[in-house]
């Protein structure tokens, strides 16, 4: 897979270590504009590390990441994180209401677009009745949606999702998946979705990249993905 002109992200030879342990051992991956790419693989295969490298919460030790045709290190990190927004596995709520949380990124820029905040709350599948509720008192699934709405309110181009349905009531997992798929369509986003749940990866993504021992073992259309050897 060469670096096609459609690629939004082009990762070449990405390596990262913590202490003596190499977590990424030479990642090569292209992600196309507008697709949902699922990253699957065993724990410790480097999936979350790769997500964090994509919005510079950490930098690679070697190799390169190109984003929209430019080396990722050429972007101002704040500007980059507005464009490539990470929704971490742990949905940390800030002090205050749901509205305070969802408008947080906008307040940092200096002005709050209430209409966009409301739209982001609805797009994330939350009831507007929760807008004044103390975010810290919500259920785990609701906090996940607030974290998603907070990301959407910045109007990103790229959504980096780290296990977005972990901790969500199993009966509601497919509802969260549908919510994210609808958002992607509505806002023409590119999504990188880390999951340990292979059936989920096959349901939600266009392509699946299998990470194993810090390398991309293979990339396949979701419909062609085979379990054998993936874990």
C-alpha positions as CSV (number, residue, x, y, z in Angstrom):
1,X,0.0,0.0,0.0
2,X,1.8,3.1,-1.2
3,X,1.1,6.6,0.1
4,X,-1.9,7.3,-2.2
5,X,-2.9,10.9,-2.8
6,X,-6.2,10.2,-1.1
7,X,-4.5,9.3,2.2
8,X,-5.4,11.6,5.1
9,X,-2.7,9.9,7.2
10,X,0.5,8.2,6.0
11,X,2.6,6.5,8.7
12,X,6.0,5.2,7.7
13,X,8.3,3.1,9.9
14,X,6.7,4.4,13.1
15,X,8.6,3.2,16.2
16,X,8.1,4.0,19.9
17,X,9.6,2.6,23.0
18,X,9.0,3.0,26.7
19,X,12.2,2.2,28.6
20,X,13.6,-0.8,27.0
21,X,10.3,-2.1,25.6
22,X,9.5,-1.3,22.0
23,X,5.8,-0.9,21.7
24,X,5.7,0.2,18.1
25,X,8.3,-1.7,16.0
26,X,7.9,-0.1,12.5
27,X,4.3,0.8,11.8
28,X,3.4,1.4,8.1
29,X,-0.2,2.4,7.5
30,X,-2.3,4.6,5.2
31,X,-5.7,5.9,6.3
32,X,-7.9,7.4,3.6
33,X,-10.0,10.4,4.0
34,X,-13.6,9.6,5.0
35,X,-13.0,6.0,6.0
36,X,-13.5,4.2,9.3
37,X,-10.4,2.2,10.1
38,X,-10.6,-0.2,13.0
39,X,-7.4,-1.2,14.8
40,X,-7.6,-4.6,16.4
41,X,-5.0,-6.9,18.0
42,X,-3.9,-8.3,21.4
43,X,-3.4,-6.0,24.4
44,X,0.0,-4.4,24.3
45,X,0.2,-4.5,20.5
46,X,0.5,-0.7,20.3
47,X,-3.1,0.3,19.4
48,X,-3.6,3.1,22.0
49,X,0.1,4.2,21.6
50,X,-0.5,4.7,17.9
51,X,-3.6,6.8,18.5
52,X,-1.7,9.0,20.9
53,X,1.0,9.5,18.4
54,X,-1.5,10.6,15.8
55,X,-2.4,13.8,17.8
56,X,1.0,14.2,19.4
57,X,0.1,13.3,22.9
58,X,3.4,11.5,22.4
59,X,6.0,11.6,19.6
60,X,7.4,8.6,17.8
61,X,11.1,7.8,18.4
62,X,11.6,7.3,14.7
63,X,9.6,7.1,11.5
64,X,7.2,9.7,10.3
65,X,3.5,10.5,10.3
66,X,2.1,12.7,7.5
67,X,-1.3,14.3,8.1
68,X,-3.1,16.0,5.3
69,X,0.1,16.0,3.3
70,X,2.3,17.6,6.0
71,X,4.6,16.1,8.6
72,X,2.7,16.0,11.8
73,X,5.6,17.8,13.7
74,X,5.0,20.9,11.5
75,X,1.6,21.5,13.1
76,X,1.1,23.5,16.3
77,X,0.0,20.7,18.7
78,X,-3.1,22.6,19.8
79,X,-4.2,23.2,16.2
80,X,-3.5,19.5,15.5
81,X,-5.6,18.4,18.5
82,X,-8.5,20.4,17.3
83,X,-8.4,18.7,13.9
84,X,-7.5,15.2,15.2
85,X,-9.5,14.7,18.4
86,X,-8.8,11.8,20.7
87,X,-11.7,10.4,22.7
88,X,-9.9,8.3,25.4
89,X,-11.1,5.1,26.9
90,X,-11.6,6.7,30.3
91,X,-14.3,9.4,30.0
92,X,-13.0,12.0,32.4
93,X,-15.6,14.6,33.2
94,X,-14.6,18.2,34.0
95,X,-16.2,20.1,36.9
96,X,-19.7,21.4,36.0
97,X,-22.6,20.6,33.8
98,X,-22.9,18.6,30.6
99,X,-23.0,22.0,28.8
100,X,-19.8,23.1,30.5
101,X,-18.1,19.9,29.4
102,X,-19.2,19.9,25.8
103,X,-18.4,23.6,25.3
104,X,-14.9,23.3,26.9
105,X,-12.9,23.2,23.7
106,X,-14.8,26.2,22.3
107,X,-14.2,28.2,25.5
108,X,-10.5,27.6,25.2
109,X,-10.7,29.3,21.7
110,X,-12.7,32.1,23.3
111,X,-16.2,31.9,22.0
112,X,-19.0,29.4,22.6
113,X,-21.3,28.5,19.7
114,X,-24.4,27.3,21.7
115,X,-26.1,25.9,18.6
116,X,-23.1,23.7,17.8
117,X,-22.9,22.6,21.4
118,X,-26.5,21.6,21.3
119,X,-26.1,19.8,17.9
120,X,-23.0,17.9,19.2
121,X,-25.0,16.8,22.3
122,X,-27.8,15.5,20.1
123,X,-25.4,14.0,17.6
124,X,-23.7,12.1,20.4
125,X,-27.1,10.6,21.2
126,X,-27.7,12.5,24.5
127,X,-31.0,14.0,25.5
128,X,-31.0,17.8,25.7
129,X,-32.7,17.3,29.1
130,X,-29.2,16.5,30.5
131,X,-27.6,19.7,29.5
132,X,-27.7,21.3,32.9
133,X,-27.0,18.0,34.8
134,X,-23.8,17.6,36.8
135,X,-21.6,15.6,34.3
136,X,-19.8,13.8,37.2
137,X,-23.1,12.2,38.2
138,X,-23.9,10.6,34.9
139,X,-23.8,6.9,34.1
140,X,-20.7,5.4,32.4
141,X,-22.4,5.2,29.1
142,X,-23.7,8.8,29.3
143,X,-20.1,10.0,30.2
144,X,-18.8,8.3,27.1
145,X,-21.4,10.2,25.0
146,X,-20.5,13.5,26.7
147,X,-16.8,12.9,25.9
148,X,-17.9,12.2,22.3
149,X,-20.0,15.4,22.2
150,X,-17.1,17.4,23.6
151,X,-14.9,16.1,20.7
152,X,-17.6,16.9,18.1
153,X,-18.1,20.4,19.4
154,X,-14.6,21.3,18.2
155,X,-15.6,20.2,14.7
156,X,-12.7,17.8,14.1
157,X,-11.7,16.3,10.7
158,X,-10.4,13.1,12.4
159,X,-11.9,11.2,15.3
160,X,-9.6,8.9,17.3
161,X,-11.7,6.5,19.3
162,X,-10.1,4.4,22.0
163,X,-12.5,1.5,22.9
164,X,-15.6,3.8,22.7
165,X,-18.0,1.1,23.9
166,X,-15.9,-0.3,26.8
167,X,-18.0,0.1,30.0
168,X,-21.2,0.7,28.1
169,X,-24.2,-1.5,29.0
170,X,-24.0,-4.4,26.5
171,X,-27.6,-3.8,25.4
172,X,-26.6,-0.3,24.3
173,X,-23.4,-1.0,22.5
174,X,-25.0,-1.2,19.1
175,X,-26.8,2.0,19.7
176,X,-23.5,3.8,20.4
177,X,-22.0,2.2,17.3
178,X,-25.0,3.5,15.2
179,X,-24.6,6.9,16.8
180,X,-20.9,7.1,15.7
181,X,-21.7,5.8,12.2
182,X,-24.4,8.4,11.8
183,X,-22.0,11.2,13.0
184,X,-19.3,10.1,10.5
185,X,-21.8,10.2,7.6
186,X,-23.4,13.5,8.7
187,X,-20.1,15.3,9.3
188,X,-17.9,13.4,6.7
189,X,-15.4,12.5,9.3
190,X,-12.5,10.1,9.2
191,X,-12.5,7.7,12.1
192,X,-9.8,5.5,13.6
193,X,-11.5,3.1,16.0
194,X,-9.5,1.0,18.4
195,X,-11.4,-2.0,19.7
196,X,-10.6,-5.5,21.1
197,X,-14.0,-6.6,19.8
198,X,-13.5,-8.1,16.4
199,X,-17.2,-8.5,15.5
200,X,-17.6,-4.8,16.4
201,X,-14.7,-3.9,14.1
202,X,-16.3,-5.9,11.3
203,X,-19.7,-4.1,11.9
204,X,-18.4,-0.5,12.0
205,X,-15.3,-0.2,9.8
206,X,-14.5,0.0,6.1
207,X,-11.1,-1.6,6.7
208,X,-9.4,-3.4,9.6
209,X,-5.7,-3.1,10.5
210,X,-4.4,-5.9,12.6
211,X,-1.6,-4.8,14.9
212,X,0.5,-7.5,16.4
213,X,3.7,-7.1,18.4
214,X,4.0,-3.5,17.4
215,X,3.6,-4.0,13.6
216,X,0.7,-3.9,11.2
217,X,0.3,-7.6,10.3
218,X,-2.3,-6.9,7.6
219,X,-5.0,-4.5,6.5
220,X,-8.1,-5.9,5.0
221,X,-11.6,-4.8,4.0
222,X,-13.8,-5.4,7.0
223,X,-15.8,-8.0,5.1
224,X,-12.7,-10.1,4.4
225,X,-11.2,-10.0,7.9
226,X,-10.2,-13.4,9.2
227,X,-9.8,-14.2,12.9
228,X,-7.0,-16.8,12.4
229,X,-3.8,-15.5,13.9
230,X,-5.2,-12.0,14.6
231,X,-4.8,-12.4,18.4
